[in-house]
Amino acid sequence: MLGHSVMPRFTPTAIAIGLLLIAGLEGCQPGQYTSKRRAPGYQPPTQSQRAVVFRAKVSTLPTGTLTEGKAPDDVIEVVLPGRVYARPLKVEPVAGRADADRRTPEKASASDLSAMRAGDPGWIRETYLEGDYPQIKGFVEDANLRKMNQRIFRGYQQKTLVARCTYKGYVLVFVQYDDLKEKGMVEAYQKVESDWKRTTALADDETVAVLQSAFRMGELVERPTTDASP
């Protein structure tokens, strides 16, 4: 989880936390979410499906094309197919690298937490898509950055999963640390054969930054409906 949000660029000390979490925000297109608009490629859910609505005031969001021309009290709404867990799922670290299970995004998230706490460069690397390694190489191969990151993740008392959404072939998992909204993160996963892997594809995606800010500063609700209107 190296990345907190896709806001302006991280400082060097924030890269460790920023890379991995930002890495998790996948499948959004810049400039597509405005007030009461759907994400590109959005399909109204059927009765067996559910949607998650993210809402936040413009004043709480990063400056960009999505907020341009809008008043601070205007509300941006993003709708994605997905679900809010009835009860946030508590993530338990796995005992060791050999015990990592990535058969679901939720289990992969537990492996990700454990790799960060262990500070194991090989474990961290295999948490991500192999093609993403050039983006995380600087962190993985820097012992000082890994140690800083390790201290941060060992300092967290609890990781919980709040919601799960799908977007353009990715699964976005919305997590919180220590049950604090301001420590909300978005992790993006892609399935590779039988495993789910983290990815950094949306590290610079403006819309992903809006999603993460809305998760931290706004609200999200689940809506079981076939109605395509907000």
For each residue, the residues with C-beta under 8 A, 3 or more apart:
1: 17 20 21 23 24 112 113 116 153 175 185 187
2: 15 16 17 18 19 20 21 22 23 136 139 149
3: 6 10 17 18 19 20 21 22 23 24 25 185 203
4: 7 10 14 17 18 21 22 185 212
5: 18 21 22 62 185 186 209 212 213 216
6: 3 22 25 62 202 203 204 205 206 208 209 212
7: 4 62 209 213
8: 62
9:
10: 3 4 14 15 18 19
11: 14 15
12: 15
13: 16 148
14: 4 10 11 17 18
15: 2 10 11 12 18 19 138 139 145
16: 2 13 19 20 139 145 146 148 149 152
17: 1 2 3 4 14 20 21 149 152
18: 2 3 4 5 10 14 15 21 22
19: 2 3 10 15 16 22 23 135 136 139 200 203
20: 1 2 3 16 17 23 24 112 116 124 136 139 149 198
21: 1 2 3 4 5 17 18 24 25 185 186 187
22: 2 3 4 5 6 18 19 25 200 202 203 208
23: 1 2 3 19 20 128 132 135 136 187 188 198 199 200 201 202 203
24: 1 3 20 21 172 173 185 186 187 188 189 198 199
25: 3 6 21 22 28 172 186 187 188 202 203 205 208 209 211 212
26: 167 168 170 172 188 189 190 199 201 202 208
27: 167 168 169 170 172 188 201 202
28: 25 32 33 39 167 168 202 205 207 208 211
29: 32 39 40 205 207
30: 64 65 66 205 206 207
31: 64 65 66 206 207
32: 28 29 37 39 40 66 207
33: 28 37 39 66 76 77 78 207 210
34: 37 66 70 76
35: 70 74 75 76 77
36: 77 230
37: 32 33 34 77 78
38: 42 79 228
39: 28 29 32 33 42 78 79 80 167 207
40: 29 32 168
41: 167 168
42: 38 39 79 80 81
43: 81
44: 51 226 227 228
45: 49 50 51 81 224 225 226
46: 49 226
47: 224 226
48:
49: 45 46 81 224
50: 45 81 82 83 222 223 224
51: 44 45 79 80 81 82 222 223 224 225
52: 79 80 81 82 83 84 163 165 220 221 222 223
53: 77 78 79 220 221 222 223 230
54: 77 78 79 80 211 214 215 218 219 220
55: 75 76 77 78 214 218 219 220 221
56: 60 61 75 76 210 213 214 217 218 219
57: 60 61 72 73 74 75 76 217 218
58: 61 67 70 71 72 73 74 75 76
59: 72 73
60: 56 57 213 214 217 218
61: 56 57 58 64 66 67 76 209 210 213 214 217
62: 5 6 7 8 67 206 209 210 213
63: 67 68
64: 30 31 61 67 68 206 209 210
65: 30 31 68 206
66: 30 31 32 33 34 61 76 206 207 210
67: 58 61 62 63 64 70 76
68: 63 64 65
69:
70: 34 35 58 67 74 76
71: 58 74
72: 57 58 59
73: 57 58 59
74: 35 57 58 70 71
75: 35 55 56 57 58
76: 33 34 35 55 56 57 58 61 66 67 70 210 214
77: 33 35 36 37 53 54 55 230
78: 33 37 39 53 54 55 207 210 211 214
79: 38 39 42 51 52 53 54 230
80: 39 42 51 52 54 165 166 167 172
81: 42 43 45 49 50 51 52 165 166 167
82: 50 51 52 163 164 165 166 172 222
83: 50 52 163 164 165 222
84: 52 162 163 220 221 222
85: 88 89 161 162 163 164
86:
87:
88: 85 160 161 162 176 179
89: 85 106 160 161
90: 158 159 160
91: 106 109 110 113 158 159 160 161 175
92: 110
93: 110 113 114 117
94: 99 100 101 110 111 114
95: 99
96: 99 114 118
97: 100 114 115 118 120 122 123
98:
99: 94 95 96
100: 94 97 111 114 115 123
101: 94 107 108 110 111
102: 107 108 111 195 196 197
103: 107 194 195 196
104: 107 108 196
105: 108 109 164 171 173 187 189 196
106: 89 91 109 110 161 164 173
107: 101 102 103 104 110 111 196
108: 101 102 104 105 111 112 127 189 195 196 197 198
109: 91 105 106 112 113 159 161 173 175 187 189
110: 91 92 93 94 101 106 107 113 114
111: 94 100 101 102 107 108 114 115 123 127
112: 1 20 108 109 115 116 127 187 198
113: 1 91 93 109 110 116 117 153 159
114: 93 94 96 97 100 110 111 117 118 123
115: 97 100 111 112 118 120 123 124 127
116: 1 20 112 113 119 124 149 150 152 153
117: 93 113 114 150 153 154
118: 96 97 114 115 123 150
119: 116 124 146 147 149 150
120: 97 115 123 124
121: 124 125 140 141 146
122: 97 125 126
123: 97 100 111 114 115 118 120 126 127
124: 20 115 116 119 120 121 127 128 136 139 140 146
125: 121 122 128 133 136 140
126: 122 123
127: 108 111 112 115 123 124 197 198
128: 23 124 125 132 133 136 197 198 199 200
129: 132 190 192 197 198 199
130: 133
131:
132: 23 128 129 135 136 198 199 200 201
133: 125 128 130 136 137 140
134: 137
135: 19 23 132 200 203
136: 2 19 20 23 124 125 128 132 133 139 140 200
137: 133 134 140 141
138: 15 141 142 145
139: 2 15 16 19 20 124 136 142 145 146 149
140: 121 124 125 133 136 137 146
141: 121 137 138
142: 138 139 145 146
143: 146 147
144: 147 148
145: 15 16 138 139 142 148 149
146: 16 119 121 124 139 140 142 143 149 150
147: 119 143 144 150 151
148: 13 16 144 145 151 152
149: 2 16 17 20 116 119 139 145 146 152 153
150: 116 117 118 119 146 147 153 154
151: 147 148 154 155
152: 16 17 116 148 149 155 156
153: 1 113 116 117 149 150 156
154: 117 150 151
155: 151 152
156: 152 153 159 177 178 183
157: 178
158: 90 91 177 178 179
159: 90 91 109 113 156 175 176 177
160: 88 89 90 91 175 176 179
161: 85 88 89 91 106 109 164 173 174 175
162: 84 85 88 174 175 176 184 215 220
163: 52 82 83 84 85 173 174 220 222
164: 82 83 85 105 106 161 171 172 173 174
165: 52 80 81 82 83 171 172 174
166: 80 81 82 169 170 171 172
167: 26 27 28 39 41 80 81 170 172
168: 26 27 28 40 41
169: 27 166 190
170: 26 27 166 167 188 189 190 199 201
171: 105 164 165 166 188 189 190 191 196
172: 24 25 26 27 80 82 164 165 166 167 186 187 188 189 211
173: 24 105 106 109 161 163 164 186 187 188 189
174: 161 162 163 164 165 184 185 186 215 220
175: 1 91 109 159 160 161 162 184 185 186 187
176: 88 159 160 162 179 180 181 183 184 185
177: 156 158 159 180 183 185
178: 156 157 158 183
179: 88 158 160 176
180: 176 177 183 184
181: 176 184 215 216 217
182: 216
183: 156 176 177 178 180
184: 162 174 175 176 180 181 212 215 216
185: 1 3 4 5 21 24 174 175 176 177 212
186: 5 21 24 25 172 173 174 175 208 211 212 215
187: 1 21 23 24 25 105 109 112 172 173 175 198
188: 23 24 25 26 27 170 171 172 173 198 199 201 202
189: 24 26 105 108 109 170 171 172 173 196 197 198 199
190: 26 129 169 170 171 196 197 199
191: 171 195 196 197
192: 129 195 196 197
193:
194: 103
195: 102 103 108 191 192
196: 102 103 104 105 107 108 171 189 190 191 192
197: 102 108 127 128 129 189 190 191 192
198: 20 23 24 108 112 127 128 129 132 187 188 189
199: 23 24 26 128 129 132 170 188 189 190 202
200: 19 22 23 128 132 135 136 203
201: 23 26 27 132 170 188
202: 6 22 23 25 26 27 28 188 199 205 208
203: 3 6 19 22 23 25 135 200
204: 6
205: 6 25 28 29 30 202 208 209
206: 6 30 31 62 64 65 66 209 210
207: 28 29 30 31 32 33 39 66 78 210 211
208: 6 22 25 26 28 186 202 205 211 212
209: 5 6 7 25 61 62 64 205 206 212 213
210: 33 56 61 62 64 66 76 78 206 207 213 214
211: 25 28 54 78 172 186 207 208 214 215
212: 4 5 6 25 184 185 186 208 209 215 216
213: 5 7 56 60 61 62 209 210 216 217 218
214: 54 55 56 60 61 76 78 210 211 217 218 219 220
215: 54 162 174 181 184 186 211 212 218 220
216: 5 181 182 184 212 213
217: 56 57 60 61 181 213 214
218: 54 55 56 57 60 213 214 215
219: 54 55 56 214
220: 52 53 54 55 84 162 163 174 214 215
221: 52 53 55 84
222: 50 51 52 53 82 83 84 163
223: 50 51 52 53
224: 45 47 49 50 51
225: 45 51
226: 44 45 46 47
227: 44
228: 38 44
229:
230: 36 53 77 79
